[in-house]
Amino acid sequence: MQENVAVSFSKPKVIILDVYETLLDMSDVERKVNNLLDSTKGYMLWFELFVQYLFVDNCTGKFNNFVSIAKATMLMTAQKMGRTVKEDDIDFVLELLKHLPVHEQVQEGLSELNDLGYRIAALTNSPEAVVYERMEPTGLISYFEHVLSAEKIKKYKPCVEVYEWAVKKMGVAAGEAMLVSAHGWDLAGA
């Protein structure tokens, strides 16, 4: 027997959006990493290790910048897979973050949210400048009140302090904000 349960949600004052994979399509990076590591699992293995080392920084109270962690974990992944990668190739992969395609209907969705009066912010682990560099040419940047980089507080998502900082920066209480992300670990942190 199925019960009907009424759930009540209040309209958020602010919608905070993750950037990579939520708004921007990471398929080009995935293909390039898989090609570089000569494995269909290369990207998945690298990304898991990369996120793990972001977590390590959070847990140990140390802070290494996003790009240095990305490079180091790419080298570690290659070594574990018995591959050799050049730093220039890793730099090329990371440069792709500035040129990724926007997921279909993101522009329309942001426009609709804007028309409905929502305040919108982006929250990312990557450097703020990288996000601006990608979003300015597309005009997407105009929808965002703020682009918030976790690096500003020297912590990475899903560290709770990142989300607390983001809502404070937006001038709202945590219960007045909604996070939208393609990553379960990001949602769990929020």
C-alpha positions as CSV (number, residue, x, y, z in Angstrom):
1,M,0.0,0.0,0.0
2,Q,1.4,3.4,-1.0
3,E,0.9,6.4,1.2
4,N,0.6,9.9,0.0
5,V,3.1,12.1,1.8
6,A,2.9,15.9,1.5
7,V,6.2,17.6,1.4
8,S,6.4,21.3,1.7
9,F,9.2,23.3,0.2
10,S,9.7,27.0,0.5
11,K,11.0,29.0,-2.4
12,P,14.7,29.6,-2.0
13,K,16.0,33.2,-2.0
14,V,19.2,32.1,-3.7
15,I,20.1,29.3,-6.1
16,I,23.7,28.2,-6.0
17,L,25.0,26.2,-8.9
18,D,28.0,24.0,-9.2
19,V,29.9,24.7,-12.5
20,Y,31.7,21.7,-13.8
21,E,29.4,19.0,-15.1
22,T,26.4,20.8,-13.7
23,L,26.6,23.7,-16.2
24,L,29.6,22.8,-18.3
25,D,29.9,19.5,-20.2
26,M,33.1,17.7,-19.1
27,S,33.0,15.2,-22.0
28,D,35.9,16.8,-23.8
29,V,38.1,16.5,-20.7
30,E,37.0,13.0,-20.2
31,R,37.9,12.0,-23.7
32,K,41.3,13.8,-23.5
33,V,42.2,12.2,-20.2
34,N,41.1,8.7,-21.4
35,N,43.2,9.2,-24.5
36,L,46.2,10.5,-22.5
37,L,46.0,7.5,-20.2
38,D,45.1,5.1,-22.9
39,S,42.2,3.7,-21.0
40,T,38.4,4.2,-21.0
41,K,38.6,4.3,-17.2
42,G,41.4,6.9,-17.1
43,Y,39.2,9.9,-16.4
44,M,37.2,8.2,-13.8
45,L,40.3,7.0,-11.9
46,W,41.9,10.4,-12.1
47,F,38.8,12.3,-11.0
48,E,38.3,10.0,-8.0
49,L,41.9,10.5,-7.0
50,F,41.7,14.2,-7.6
51,V,38.6,14.6,-5.4
52,Q,40.2,12.3,-2.8
53,Y,43.1,14.7,-2.5
54,L,40.8,17.7,-2.2
55,F,39.2,15.9,0.7
56,V,42.7,15.2,2.2
57,D,43.5,18.9,2.1
58,N,40.2,19.6,4.0
59,C,40.9,16.9,6.6
60,T,44.5,17.8,7.3
61,G,44.0,21.6,7.4
62,K,46.5,22.0,4.6
63,F,45.8,23.8,1.4
64,N,47.2,23.1,-2.1
65,N,45.8,25.0,-5.0
66,F,43.4,23.3,-7.4
67,V,45.7,23.2,-10.4
68,S,48.6,21.7,-8.4
69,I,46.3,19.0,-7.0
70,A,44.9,18.3,-10.5
71,K,48.4,17.9,-12.0
72,A,49.8,15.8,-9.1
73,T,46.9,13.4,-9.2
74,M,47.1,13.1,-13.0
75,L,50.7,12.1,-12.6
76,M,49.8,9.6,-9.8
77,T,47.0,8.1,-11.9
78,A,49.3,7.7,-14.9
79,Q,52.0,6.1,-12.7
80,K,49.4,3.6,-11.2
81,M,48.3,2.8,-14.8
82,G,51.9,2.3,-16.0
83,R,51.7,5.3,-18.3
84,T,53.9,8.3,-18.7
85,V,52.3,11.8,-19.3
86,K,54.1,15.0,-20.0
87,E,53.3,18.1,-18.0
88,D,52.4,19.9,-21.3
89,D,49.7,17.3,-21.9
90,I,48.3,17.8,-18.4
91,D,48.4,21.6,-18.9
92,F,46.4,21.1,-22.2
93,V,43.8,19.1,-20.3
94,L,43.4,21.7,-17.6
95,E,43.3,24.5,-20.3
96,L,40.2,22.7,-21.7
97,L,38.3,23.8,-18.5
98,K,38.3,27.3,-20.0
99,H,36.7,26.1,-23.2
100,L,34.1,23.5,-22.3
101,P,30.7,23.5,-24.0
102,V,27.7,24.5,-22.0
103,H,25.1,21.8,-21.4
104,E,22.1,22.0,-23.6
105,Q,19.4,24.3,-22.2
106,V,21.6,25.9,-19.5
107,Q,21.3,29.3,-21.0
108,E,17.5,29.0,-21.2
109,G,17.3,27.7,-17.7
110,L,19.4,30.5,-16.2
111,S,17.3,33.0,-18.2
112,E,14.1,31.6,-16.8
113,L,15.4,31.6,-13.2
114,N,16.5,35.2,-13.7
115,D,13.0,36.1,-15.1
116,L,11.4,34.5,-12.0
117,G,13.5,36.8,-9.8
118,Y,15.9,34.2,-8.4
119,R,19.3,35.4,-7.2
120,I,21.9,33.0,-8.7
121,A,25.5,32.3,-7.8
122,A,28.1,29.8,-9.0
123,L,30.1,27.8,-6.4
124,T,33.2,26.0,-7.6
125,N,36.4,24.4,-6.4
126,S,38.3,25.7,-9.4
127,P,39.9,29.2,-9.5
128,E,37.4,32.0,-10.0
129,A,39.4,33.3,-13.0
130,V,39.0,30.0,-14.9
131,V,35.2,30.2,-14.5
132,Y,35.1,33.8,-15.6
133,E,37.3,33.0,-18.6
134,R,34.8,30.3,-19.7
135,M,31.5,32.1,-18.9
136,E,32.3,35.6,-20.2
137,P,32.4,34.8,-23.9
138,T,29.1,32.9,-23.7
139,G,27.3,35.7,-21.8
140,L,26.5,33.2,-19.0
141,I,28.3,35.3,-16.5
142,S,25.6,37.9,-16.6
143,Y,23.2,35.6,-14.9
144,F,25.4,35.2,-11.8
145,E,25.4,37.6,-8.9
146,H,28.7,36.1,-7.7
147,V,31.1,33.4,-8.8
148,L,32.4,31.9,-5.6
149,S,35.6,29.9,-5.6
150,A,36.2,27.6,-2.6
151,E,39.9,28.5,-2.9
152,K,39.0,31.9,-1.3
153,I,38.6,30.2,2.1
154,K,41.3,27.6,1.4
155,K,38.9,24.7,1.7
156,Y,37.2,22.6,-1.0
157,K,33.7,21.3,-1.5
158,P,32.2,19.2,0.1
159,C,33.7,20.8,3.3
160,V,30.7,22.3,5.2
161,E,32.6,25.6,5.7
162,V,32.5,26.2,1.9
163,Y,28.7,26.2,1.8
164,E,28.5,28.2,5.0
165,W,30.8,30.8,3.5
166,A,28.8,30.8,0.2
167,V,25.5,31.5,1.9
168,K,27.1,34.2,4.1
169,K,28.6,35.8,1.0
170,M,25.1,35.8,-0.5
171,G,23.6,37.3,2.6
172,V,21.1,34.5,3.3
173,A,20.6,31.8,5.9
174,A,21.4,28.2,4.8
175,G,17.7,27.3,4.7
176,E,17.1,30.1,2.2
177,A,19.5,28.7,-0.4
178,M,19.4,25.8,-2.7
179,L,22.4,24.0,-4.2
180,V,22.2,22.5,-7.6
181,S,25.0,20.0,-8.5
182,A,25.6,17.0,-10.7
183,H,27.8,15.5,-7.9
184,G,26.3,13.6,-5.0
185,W,29.3,14.4,-2.8
186,D,28.6,18.1,-3.4
187,L,25.0,17.8,-2.4
188,A,25.9,15.8,0.7
189,G,28.3,18.5,1.8
190,A,25.6,21.2,1.4
